[in-house]
C-alpha cells in the first residue's frame, strides 16, 4: 500500500508483525508503554506504520533478545531519540547490563552445581527416601 505521495510504503500492524516476527499483542503493548510511538492514522483510521517503525521495533526486539529490560531499552531509545548519543553513554548502559548478565550466569552455575550434586545422590529406586526432596525440604 502506498501513501498519497506514492513514495513511502504504509504498513498495517499485521504487516509490521510479519516483517519483524513480533506478536501483534506485543506491538500493542510496546505502544501502550511508550517504547513504540503511536503511529499516524489513515483517513480510514487505520494505523499507518512505515519503515521507521520497522527499524525501531527490530531495535527493541534485538535489545530484548540480548536481555535488556524494558527500562534499559527505554534508556537506550532515549539516547537514540535525542540524536546526540555518544558511544560512551551507550557503553555505560551496556556495561551495567553485562554485569547483570554475568551475575545471572554465576547464579545459574551455582544452581547447576547444587542440582547436579543432589541428583547424583538419587538412586532412582522405588523407595521413599529421595535426596532431591530432602534438599528441597532442608532449612538453610
N, C-alpha and C positions, 0 to 999 in steps of 0.2 A: 504494500500500500504506500503510495507517495503522498506527500502533503501538497498543498495548493501551489507551491513553488516548483514541485517536481524534482527536488534535489535530495531531500532527506527522507529516508525510509522511516515511516511511522510503524511502531510495533504495538500490539496489544499485550496485556500481561501474559497471556498464554504463549505468545511468540517469544517474549522475554524469557519465560521459564524454559522453553525448548532450546533456545540459543545458549543458555547458561547452564542448563541442567539443574536449576534451582526450583524447588517446590513452589507452587502458587501461593500457598499459605505462608511460606517463609518470606516471599516477596512482600506480601501484605503486612506481615509482622515487621519487617525492616522499614517499611514506610510508616507504620504506626509509631515505631520508636524513634524515627527520625534519622536513621543511618542511610536510608534511600530517600531521595527527595520525592515529594508528591509530584507526579508528572502532570503536565498540562492536559487539558481535556479537548477532545474534538468537538465539532459543532453538534454531534450526536451524543455528547457527554461520555464518550469512551476515553479511557486513559490513553495517552499518546506517548509511548516510550520511544527513545531513539538510541543511537549508538553510545551516547554518553551514559545512559542508564545501563547499557550492557557492560561497558567498561567498569563502571562503579560497582555493579553487582558482582562482577568477576573479581574485582579487588577485594570486596568484602568476603566473598566465598573463599578465596585463597588465604586471606588472613585467618579466617575461621578454621580452615584446614590445618593451618600451622599452629592452631591452638590459642590464638589471640582471643581474649574475652571481648564481648561487645563494647565494653567501656574502653578497652585498648584500641579496638577498631575505630571507635568514635574519636579517640585522641589522634590516631594516625590520619583519619579523614579530615580532622580539623587542621592539621598541618598541611595536608594536600590542598584542601579547600582555600586555605589562606593564601596559597600560591607562593609563599615565601619560606617554605620549609627548608631546613638545611639537613644535610646528611647527619650532622651531629645530633640534632634534635630527634631524628628518627632512630639513630643508634641508641640514644638513652632509653627510648621506649622498647626497642628490640632487646637490649641487654637486660632490662628488667624482666621481660617475658622469658628470655633464655634462662635466667636464674630460676624462675618459677618452674620451667620445664625440667631443668636439672634436678630441682628439689623433688619433683614428682617422680622422676626416674629413680632417684635414690630411695624414695619410699617404696616404689614398686619392687626394686631389687631386694629390699628388706622383707617385704611381704612374700616374695618368691622364696627366699631362704627359709623363712619360718614354715611356709606351707610345704615346701619340698621336704624339709626335715620331719615334719609331722606326718605327712602322707607316707614317707618311707618307713615309719614305725607301724603302719597298718599291716595286719596280716591278711586282710581280705576274707577272713574266715567268717562263718556264720556264728559268731559269738557276740555277746552283748558288749564286751569291752572294746572301745574304739578310741585310739589316740587322738583322732581329729575332734571327736565330740568332747573328749577330756580337755583338749587345748581350748576349745571354744567356751567351755563352762568354767575354765580356770579363772580365778580372780587375780588380777595383777596389781 
